[in-house]
Amino acid sequence: MPVVRHRAVPDREQRVLGQLFGQGIVGLVTLYGGANSHMAIRAAEFGLPAAIGIGEQRYRELAQARVLELSPANGILRVVR
């Protein structure tokens, strides 16, 4: 599972995210979903950058990475390493 590199998450917020998602995350990338999906809503609720429903081919490419850069505001979703 790749790591999304985007921003530092305050400790309190990281604890809540850890409880919800089971590990420290700073962004979400999903194979399926859309703007009104559960994960899109949760990402917005916690101020997490997200790429929801990116499709099978792109998801497979990104799943091979260790670190991703995700900046929805700038239209960036790329492999860092």
C-alpha positions in Angstrom: 0.0 0.0 0.0 1.6 3.3 -1.0 1.9 6.2 1.4 0.4 9.5 0.3 2.7 12.5 1.0 0.9 15.7 1.4 0.9 17.5 4.8 1.6 17.1 8.5 -1.5 16.0 10.4 -1.9 17.3 14.0 -1.5 14.6 16.7 -5.1 14.8 17.8 -6.4 14.5 14.3 -4.0 11.6 13.6 -5.3 9.7 16.6 -8.9 10.0 15.3 -7.9 9.0 11.8 -6.0 6.0 13.2 -9.1 4.9 15.1 -11.2 5.3 11.9 -8.9 3.9 9.3 -6.5 1.7 11.4 -3.2 3.5 10.4 -1.7 6.9 10.1 -2.8 8.4 6.8 -2.7 11.8 5.2 -4.8 11.2 2.1 -7.1 8.7 0.4 -7.0 7.1 -3.1 -9.8 4.7 -3.9 -10.5 2.5 -6.9 -14.3 3.0 -6.8 -16.5 5.8 -5.6 -17.6 9.3 -6.5 -18.2 12.7 -5.0 -21.0 11.5 -2.8 -19.4 8.2 -1.7 -18.8 7.4 1.9 -15.0 7.8 1.6 -15.3 11.2 -0.2 -17.5 12.4 2.7 -15.1 11.1 5.3 -12.1 12.6 3.6 -13.9 16.0 3.4 -14.9 15.7 7.0 -11.3 15.3 8.1 -9.8 17.7 5.6 -7.9 14.9 3.8 -6.9 15.2 0.2 -8.6 12.4 -1.8 -8.7 10.9 -5.3 -11.9 8.9 -5.2 -12.9 6.4 -7.9 -9.7 6.7 -10.1 -10.4 3.5 -12.1 -8.7 0.1 -12.3 -5.8 0.9 -14.6 -4.6 4.0 -12.7 -5.2 2.3 -9.3 -3.1 -0.7 -10.3 -0.3 1.7 -11.4 -0.4 3.6 -8.1 -0.7 0.5 -5.9 2.9 -0.5 -6.9 4.3 2.7 -5.5 5.7 3.3 -2.0 5.0 7.1 -1.9 2.5 9.2 -3.8 2.0 12.9 -4.1 -1.6 13.9 -4.0 -2.8 17.5 -4.4 -6.4 17.6 -5.7 -6.4 21.4 -5.7 -3.5 21.3 -8.3 -4.7 18.2 -10.1 -1.7 16.2 -9.0 -1.7 12.4 -8.3 1.8 11.0 -9.1 4.3 8.4 -7.9 7.1 9.8 -5.9 8.9 6.5 -5.4 
